[in-house]
Every structure is written in structure tokens, then in C-alpha cells.
Amino acid sequence: MFIIPLAGKISWRNPPVITIGIILINCLVFFFLQSGERQMFYQAEEYYFDSGLAEIEVTRYIEYVKQKSEDTSDFLQPDQMDEETLFRYHMEMDSDSYFTQKLHSEEIISREDPEYAKWKGLRNNYEEKLSRVVFIKYGFRPAYKAPLTSFTYMFLHAGFGHLLSNMIFLWIVGCILELGCGRILYTGVYLIGGLLSVGFFWLIYMESTVPLVGASGAIAGLMGTFTVLFGKKKVNIFYSLGFYFNYVKIPAIILLPIWIGNELFQLFFSEVSHVAYVAHIGGLAGGAIMGLIILKSPGALDEQIFMEEPKDEIPPLLEKALNSISELDMEEGRRILKKVLVKDPYNISALTHLFNVEKQDPENQRFHETAKKLLSLLSQNSESQKTAYDIYKEYISLSKRAKLSPELYLRLSTICMETGHSENAKRILAILLKKKSDLPGITTALLKLANCYKLEGMPDSWRRILQVICSKYPNSPEAQIAKKALKG
């Protein structure tokens, strides 16, 4: 089961620099410090078996276990062990923290032992090779707990897939928390979440010698905090059940028992896995507690960040308006569309539908006002030029007397040129030359029209437009360009 919250309040005016920084640190550690560590680990293990160290230590381990066991019939003699059996006993020995601690403290092979010198030299070489392996040195091993590895483990990863999945969750949850909590508090939540996660893991697996690595414990802390800070407010989530996925909006706090329940299910009922479910549970629970503390701390949060996303009322209103129009209830459709435009004055879809309603009575002033608003919006976007031209053509075909502003006409002339309708642009500019010849930008539009004619292979029209520029606007920069073009 895969469940993630989807938040859309990230603002690059106040970028989530701490989240970005943590992601960069994790990536740098993985791609540089951890580069090649698997090969180094395998080389160390190969040395362990090839050097004879395995035979020395595994033999002592078998003797140690025999002494603790009442039934010794199942134990093999040293000369009966093959490579596979030797490896199996080595794995058992390595996971027996009590024995390994006694081994390291020289209680198993003491200085008086005839094999001590050989064993000590081999053991030192083996440990020196292991010390180069980052996940061994800086991963958290409960049996050998160290304050430093309680921090460093959360910046290490077992593989690229492990890193990628953790960084995706960190980005999704971390950004919104950083913006809402502030950078200092957010950093504290991340680090403390990681510590609480590893602390709970240690309580359950005190004797484990397997290194714990990964940012998932700290990220689980962020997730727990996220659910509490949003509380009963509804958030969008994406979920997948493997064969089915969808979006749903639920109160954020419901995610906490779902996430913890999923980790518990995986822990007790899934196959053997290297995923640290216990650490995730500790992080989620610890993060939830931190969330409660933050809620009780006045001024700790930017409340606006954690407000529920407002419901988008526009789509259902548009659908309702179209239903009314399809039923020929134009008055009701008009009323609903105007309601949409009160909420969103720049909604092109609503203006287009309103234009289609008002064109039923083209002599009404409402038709002209709607056409003017719609064309003004469409003419400001280069991607909607064709739509603007089509609306303009329909408008002037229905209206006996168009009522557009000179500035809008000038923009429409450019749109006519851009869509390959130079003659329509010429007609618009001719009207403007008669009624508003001092309109700013008209000389630029005339020069552009001349260039259109030139590209279309119409030299006479090109020349006439240039001559108009020179005669009507002799002191303009465009006139200087036109004179040079005519001379050339």
C-alpha cells in the first residue's frame, strides 16, 4: 500500500532551502562517500575467509555455543565444515553481539592463546578493511551504539532506489513543513525525528549488529508531525493498492493510524525484509508527539500554510451554467456565468460561454462589453491568437457597429498579421489612421504590416505602407527605417 499527501503551497519566493540542503547532503554522501563501498565490503569479507580468520573465529564460536548447549550432537567438527557451512556459522557468529563483544575484548582468544598473535594480526587487518566501508563505520548498530552514528545513519542509504524513494517523500512532506514551521524549527523536527526513530529501533533490537541506514526514520518523524499539524483539515492524498490507484481528500490526522498500521502489518506479516519498520513506527510516533508540542507553542507556526485548501467552486458553477444554456434557460445561464466572473474575472471559459449567450442579441450593450473583455484577455496571450481572431471575426460579423477601444483594435491588428490575415490588419489600421492617428504603437504596427506584405510577395502594398509611414510620421524611428528600405 502506497499513501502520500499532496500539498501545493510551495513558494519560490521563500524556497525550502533546508529541505533542498538535506536532499543535496544525502545525494552527495551517497554518490561520493558511499561510492564503491559495496565492493570494499565484499573485499573485506573475501579477505576474512581467504586469510584463515574465518576458521579461527568460527571454530571458537562453535566451542562457545557448545558450552552453552546441552545437546552437542548437531555440531560439526572443524574439519567437517565446507565453505557454505563456514559462511552460515560466520553469519550466526556476527549476529551474536554478546560473543562478538567478548571476542573484541580478547576474552575468547586471550593473549595466552597460541593462536593469539596470528588471530590478532588478521583481525586488525580485517577491521581496517571494514573501517573503509561507510555503512559499517557510520551506520547505527544497536549492539555497538555510538552517539555519532545516531546522527550519521540518517544520511546514508543502501542503494539508489532507497535514496530516491526517501528523497521523494522528503520533498513532498518536508517543503510544506519547512514553510509552515520555519527553518530552525523544521531542522530540529527532522533531526529529533531521526533520533527518536533510532532510539525506538535500539529499544526493540538492542543486540542487533546489522547497520541501520537511511533517512526514512527522520522522514517518518516529519510525516507524523505533518498529520498532527494539519489535524482535522482535509488534504489531498494519492494512494495505490498495486492494481488500483486514485486521489481522495481526507482529514490529515487519519493518515497517522493508517501509516503506523501499515508499518505494523508489514513488520508482522510480510516476508523477511531489510526495511526498518520499527524505526518508521518510532519516527511516526515521535513526530506526532513533536507536532502536539508545536501546536501548544504560541507563534511557532505560520497558520496560513496549514489551512485547508479552499474548494474550487468554479468548475461546478460552469457545469451548472452549461446545463441551463442547453435547456435554453439563457437568463439563468447568464446569471451563473456572471457569478463565476465575480469570483474569477479573468476566466476565459466563462467569458466565452457568456459571449455565446450575449450574441443572441448583438445589439445589446452587454454583447459589446462581453466581447471587449474576452478579446482583451485573449489578445494578451500569444497562445490564444487564433481564438482571438475567430472571436473578433464573429463579433464584427454580428455587430452593426463595433465598439472596441483603439488600443484593443491595435492589438487585434497585430493578431491578424500573426495569423496570416494581413488584409484584415490593413482595414483595422486604416480606421485607426483616420480616427486615432496619434495612437502609441501605430507606427510599429504599420511597419510590421509592411514586412508582412514583403514576406507575402506583395511589393506594391509593401511600398505603399512604407510611404504612409514616411508621410504621416516623418520624425518617427519607423519613418527612418522606412526611408532606408525604400531607397534600398
C-alpha positions in Angstrom: 0.0 0.0 0.0 1.4 3.4 -1.0 -0.1 6.6 0.5 1.3 10.1 0.2 -0.1 13.5 0.9 -0.1 16.1 -1.9 0.4 19.7 -0.8 0.5 22.6 -3.3 1.7 25.6 -1.3 5.4 25.7 -2.1 6.5 29.2 -3.0 9.8 30.0 -4.6 9.6 33.5 -3.1 10.5 31.7 0.2 12.2 28.5 -1.1 12.5 25.4 1.2 16.3 25.7 1.4 16.7 23.3 4.3 14.8 20.6 2.5 16.9 21.2 -0.6 20.0 21.2 1.5 19.2 17.9 3.2 18.5 16.3 -0.2 21.8 17.6 -1.5 23.7 16.2 1.5 22.1 12.8 1.2 22.9 12.7 -2.6 26.5 13.9 -2.1 27.1 11.3 0.7 25.6 8.5 -1.5 27.3 9.3 -4.8 30.7 10.3 -3.3 31.3 9.0 0.2 29.4 5.7 -0.3 30.7 5.2 -3.9 32.3 1.7 -4.2 31.6 0.7 -0.6 29.8 -2.5 -1.6 32.9 -3.6 -3.4 35.1 -2.7 -0.4 32.7 -4.7 1.9 32.9 -7.8 -0.4 36.7 -7.5 -0.5 36.8 -7.4 3.3 34.6 -10.5 3.5 36.7 -12.2 0.9 39.8 -11.5 3.0 38.0 -12.8 6.1 37.6 -16.3 4.5 40.7 -16.5 2.4 43.1 -15.4 5.2 42.1 -18.2 7.6 40.5 -15.8 10.0 37.1 -17.4 9.5 38.4 -20.9 10.5 39.9 -19.5 13.7 36.9 -17.4 14.9 34.2 -19.8 13.7 35.9 -22.7 15.5 36.0 -20.7 18.7 32.3 -19.7 18.2 31.2 -23.4 17.8 33.1 -24.2 21.0 31.5 -21.3 22.7 28.0 -22.3 21.6 28.7 -26.0 22.6 29.5 -24.9 26.1 26.1 -23.2 26.4 24.2 -26.1 24.8 23.1 -29.3 26.5 22.8 -31.2 23.2 26.1 -31.1 21.2 25.2 -33.8 18.7 24.2 -31.4 16.0 27.6 -29.5 16.0 30.1 -30.2 13.3 33.8 -30.7 13.9 36.1 -28.0 12.3 37.5 -30.5 9.7 33.9 -31.3 8.6 33.0 -27.8 7.6 32.7 -26.8 3.9 32.6 -23.2 2.7 28.8 -22.9 2.9 28.7 -24.2 6.5 31.6 -21.9 7.4 29.7 -19.0 6.0 26.5 -19.9 7.8 28.3 -20.1 11.2 30.1 -16.8 10.5 26.7 -15.1 9.9 25.4 -16.6 13.2 28.5 -15.5 15.0 28.4 -12.0 13.5 24.8 -11.5 14.8 25.7 -12.8 18.3 26.6 -9.4 19.8 27.5 -11.0 23.2 30.0 -13.3 21.6 31.5 -10.6 19.3 31.9 -8.2 22.2 33.8 -10.9 24.2 35.8 -11.6 21.1 36.8 -8.0 20.7 37.7 -7.7 24.3 40.0 -10.7 23.9 38.1 -12.9 26.3 37.6 -15.6 23.6 41.1 -15.6 22.3 43.3 -14.3 25.1 47.0 -13.2 24.9 48.0 -16.6 26.3 46.3 -18.5 23.4 48.9 -20.0 21.0 46.9 -18.5 18.0 46.6 -15.1 19.6 49.3 -13.4 17.5 48.1 -14.8 14.2 44.4 -14.0 15.1 45.2 -10.5 16.3 47.1 -9.6 13.1 44.4 -11.0 10.8 41.6 -9.4 12.9 43.3 -6.0 12.8 43.7 -6.2 9.0 40.0 -7.3 8.7 38.7 -4.4 10.8 40.9 -1.9 9.0 39.3 -3.0 5.7 35.8 -2.8 7.3 36.6 0.7 8.6 36.7 1.9 4.9 33.1 0.8 4.4 30.9 3.8 5.2 27.7 2.0 6.1 29.6 -0.2 8.6 31.5 2.7 10.1 28.7 5.3 10.2 25.5 3.1 10.2 23.8 2.6 13.5 24.4 -0.8 15.0 22.4 -1.2 18.2 24.9 -3.7 19.8 27.7 -1.2 19.2 25.7 2.0 19.8 27.5 5.3 19.5 26.2 8.9 19.7 27.8 9.8 16.4 26.1 7.0 14.4 22.8 8.0 15.9 23.1 11.1 13.6 25.1 9.8 10.7 22.9 6.9 9.9 20.1 9.1 8.6 22.3 10.5 5.8 23.3 7.0 4.4 21.4 4.8 2.0 21.6 1.1 1.0 21.1 1.8 -2.7 19.9 4.3 -5.3 16.2 3.1 -5.1 16.4 3.6 -1.3 17.8 7.1 -1.7 15.3 8.1 -4.4 12.2 6.9 -2.6 13.3 8.7 0.6 14.1 11.9 -1.2 10.7 12.0 -2.9 8.9 11.6 0.4 11.2 14.2 2.0 10.4 16.7 -0.8 6.6 16.1 -0.6 6.3 16.4 3.2 9.4 18.5 4.0 8.7 21.5 1.9 5.3 22.2 3.4 6.6 21.7 7.0 9.6 24.0 6.4 7.4 26.8 5.1 4.9 26.3 8.0 7.3 25.8 10.9 10.3 27.9 9.8 13.7 26.7 9.0 15.2 26.3 12.5 12.2 24.5 14.0 11.9 22.3 10.9 15.6 21.3 11.1 15.0 20.4 14.8 12.0 18.3 13.9 13.9 16.4 11.2 16.9 15.7 13.4 14.9 14.8 16.6 12.6 12.6 14.5 15.7 10.7 13.3 16.9 10.4 16.9 13.6 9.2 18.2 13.4 6.7 15.3 16.8 5.2 16.0 16.1 5.3 19.8 12.9 3.1 19.4 14.8 0.8 17.0 17.5 0.4 19.6 14.9 -0.4 22.3 13.5 -3.3 20.2 16.7 -4.6 18.7 19.4 -3.9 21.4 21.5 -6.9 20.4 21.4 -6.4 16.6 24.7 -6.0 14.9 23.2 -5.1 11.5 23.7 -1.4 10.5 20.7 0.8 10.3 20.9 3.3 7.5 18.5 5.7 5.7 16.7 9.0 6.1 13.3 7.2 6.4 13.2 7.4 10.2 13.7 11.2 10.2 11.2 11.5 7.3 8.7 9.4 9.2 9.1 11.9 12.0 8.2 14.7 9.5 5.2 12.7 8.4 4.0 12.2 12.0 4.3 16.0 12.6 2.5 16.7 9.3 -0.6 14.7 10.3 -0.9 16.4 13.7 -0.3 20.0 12.4 -2.9 19.6 9.7 -5.1 17.7 12.1 -8.8 17.6 11.0 -8.1 19.7 8.0 -8.6 17.8 4.8 -5.6 17.2 2.5 -5.4 15.6 -0.9 -3.7 12.2 -0.9 -2.6 9.8 -3.6 -2.9 6.1 -2.8 -2.1 2.9 -4.6 -3.1 -0.7 -3.8 -0.8 -2.1 -6.5 -3.6 -2.8 -9.0 -5.6 0.4 -8.3 -4.8 4.0 -7.5 -6.7 7.2 -7.0 -6.9 10.5 -5.3 -9.0 11.3 -2.3 -9.4 14.1 0.2 -9.3 13.1 3.9 -8.5 14.7 7.3 -4.7 14.6 7.7 -4.8 13.1 11.1 -6.3 9.9 9.7 -3.1 9.3 7.9 -1.2 8.7 11.2 -3.0 5.5 12.2 -3.0 4.3 8.6 0.7 4.8 8.2 1.5 3.2 11.6 -0.9 0.4 10.9 0.7 -0.3 7.5 4.2 -0.4 9.2 2.9 -2.8 11.8 1.3 -5.1 9.2 4.5 -5.1 7.2 6.5 -5.9 10.3 4.5 -8.9 11.4 3.0 -10.3 8.2 5.4 -9.5 5.4 8.2 -11.7 4.3 11.8 -11.2 5.6 12.8 -7.7 4.7 15.7 -5.3 5.2 13.2 -2.4 5.7 13.4 -0.9 9.3 9.6 -0.9 10.0 10.3 -0.4 13.7 12.3 2.7 13.0 9.5 4.1 10.9 7.0 3.5 13.7 9.3 5.2 16.2 9.6 8.2 13.8 5.9 8.5 13.1 5.0 8.3 16.8 7.8 10.7 17.8 6.9 13.1 15.0 3.3 13.1 16.2 4.4 14.0 19.7 6.5 16.8 18.4 3.5 18.0 16.4 1.4 18.2 19.6 4.2 20.2 21.3 4.4 22.6 18.4 0.7 23.2 18.4 0.9 24.1 22.1 3.7 26.6 21.4 2.3 30.1 20.5 3.7 31.7 17.4 5.6 28.5 16.3 3.6 28.1 13.1 2.6 30.0 10.0 -1.1 29.2 10.3 -1.9 30.1 6.7 0.4 27.2 5.4 -1.7 24.7 7.3 -5.1 26.0 6.3 -7.2 23.6 4.3 -7.1 24.2 0.6 -10.2 26.2 -0.4 -12.8 24.3 -2.5 -12.7 25.3 -6.2 -16.3 26.4 -6.9 -15.7 27.4 -10.5 -16.0 24.0 -12.3 -19.4 23.0 -10.8 -20.7 26.5 -11.5 -19.6 26.3 -15.1 -21.2 22.9 -15.5 -24.4 24.3 -14.0 -24.4 27.2 -16.4 -23.9 25.0 -19.4 -26.8 22.8 -18.3 -29.1 25.8 -18.1 -28.0 27.0 -21.5 -28.5 23.5 -23.0 -32.1 23.7 -21.6 -32.4 27.1 -23.3 -32.7 28.9 -20.0 -30.4 31.7 -21.1 -31.2 34.1 -18.3 -30.2 31.5 -15.6 -27.1 30.6 -17.6 -26.1 34.3 -17.8 -26.7 34.8 -14.1 -24.5 31.8 -13.2 -21.7 32.8 -15.6 -21.6 36.3 -14.1 -21.4 34.7 -10.7 -18.3 32.9 -11.9 -16.8 36.1 -13.3 -17.3 37.8 -9.9 -15.2 35.1 -8.4 -12.7 34.9 -11.3 -12.9 38.0 -13.6 -10.2 36.5 -15.9 -11.9 33.2 -16.5 -11.8 32.8 -20.3 -14.1 29.8 -20.4 -16.8 31.7 -18.6 -16.4 34.8 -20.8 -16.5 32.6 -23.9 -19.8 31.0 -22.8 -21.2 34.4 -21.9 -20.2 35.7 -25.3 -22.1 32.9 -26.9 -25.2 33.8 -24.8 -25.0 37.5 -25.4 -24.6 37.1 -29.2 -28.2 36.1 -29.3 -28.9 39.8 -29.0 -25.9 41.5 -30.7 -27.4 45.0 -30.5 -27.5 44.8 -26.7 -24.7 46.7 -24.9 -24.0 43.5 -22.9 -22.8 41.8 -26.1 -20.2 44.6 -26.7 -19.0 44.6 -23.2 -18.5 40.9 -23.1 -16.8 40.8 -26.5 -14.4 43.6 -25.3 -13.4 41.8 -22.1 -13.0 38.4 -23.9 -10.9 39.9 -26.7 -8.8 41.9 -24.3 -7.9 38.7 -22.4 -7.3 36.6 -25.5 -5.1 39.2 -27.2 -2.7 39.3 -24.2 -1.7 35.6 -24.7 0.3 34.6 -27.7 -1.1 31.0 -27.5 -4.7 32.2 -27.9 -4.2 34.4 -31.0 -6.2 32.1 -33.4 -9.1 32.0 -30.9 -8.9 35.8 -30.5 -9.1 36.2 -34.3 -12.1 33.9 -34.6 -13.9 35.7 -31.9 -13.1 39.0 -33.5 -14.4 37.9 -36.9 -17.6 36.6 -35.3 -18.0 39.8 -33.3 -17.7 42.2 -36.3 -19.9 40.0 -38.4 -22.8 40.1 -35.9 -22.4 43.7 -34.8 -23.6 46.6 -37.0 -21.2 48.9 -35.2 -18.3 47.5 -33.3 -17.5 49.2 -30.0 -13.9 48.3 -29.2 -11.2 50.7 -27.9 -8.5 51.9 -30.2 -5.8 50.2 -28.1 -7.7 46.8 -28.4 -8.0 47.4 -32.2 -4.3 47.9 -32.4 -3.6 44.6 -30.6 -6.1 42.9 -32.9 -4.3 44.2 -36.0 -1.2 42.5 -34.8 -3.1 39.3 -34.2 -4.4 39.5 -37.7 -0.9 39.8 -39.0 0.4 36.9 -36.8 -2.4 34.6 -38.0 -1.9 35.4 -41.7 -4.7 37.9 -42.3 -2.8 40.9 -43.4 -5.8 42.5 -45.3 -7.9 42.5 -42.1 -5.0 44.1 -40.3 -4.8 46.8 -43.0 -8.5 47.6 -42.6 -8.1 48.0 -38.9 -5.1 50.2 -39.2 -6.8 52.3 -41.9 -9.7 53.1 -39.5 -7.2 54.0 -36.7 -5.3 56.3 -39.1 -8.5 58.2 -39.6 -9.7 58.3 -36.1 -6.7 57.9 -33.8 -3.6 58.6 -35.9 -1.6 59.6 -32.7 -2.2 56.2 -31.0 1.1 55.0 -29.4 2.4 51.9 -31.3 0.6 52.5 -34.5 3.8 53.2 -36.4 5.3 49.9 -35.2 2.2 48.1 -36.4 2.4 49.8 -39.8 6.0 48.8 -40.2 5.1 45.2 -39.2 2.3 45.2 -41.8 4.8 46.3 -44.4 7.1 43.5 -43.6 4.2 41.0 -43.8 3.4 42.2 -47.3 7.1 41.9 -48.2 7.1 38.3 -47.0 3.9 37.5 -48.8 5.5 38.8 -52.1 3.3 41.9 -52.4 5.9 44.7 -53.2 3.3 47.3 -54.1 1.4 47.0 -50.9 4.8 47.0 -49.0 5.9 50.2 -50.7 2.5 52.0 -50.1 2.6 51.2 -46.3 6.2 52.5 -46.1 5.2 55.7 -47.9 2.3 56.2 -45.4 4.7 55.9 -42.5 7.1 58.4 -44.1 4.3 60.9 -44.9 2.3 60.8 -41.7 5.1 60.2 -39.2 8.2 61.7 -40.8 10.0 62.2 -37.5 9.5 58.7 -36.1 12.2 56.0 -35.9 10.0 53.8 -38.1 10.0 56.5 -40.8 13.8 56.4 -40.8 13.7 52.6 -41.3 11.0 53.0 -44.0 13.1 55.6 -45.9 16.2 53.4 -45.9 14.0 50.4 -47.1 12.5 52.5 -49.9 16.0 53.7 -51.0 17.4 50.2 -50.9 
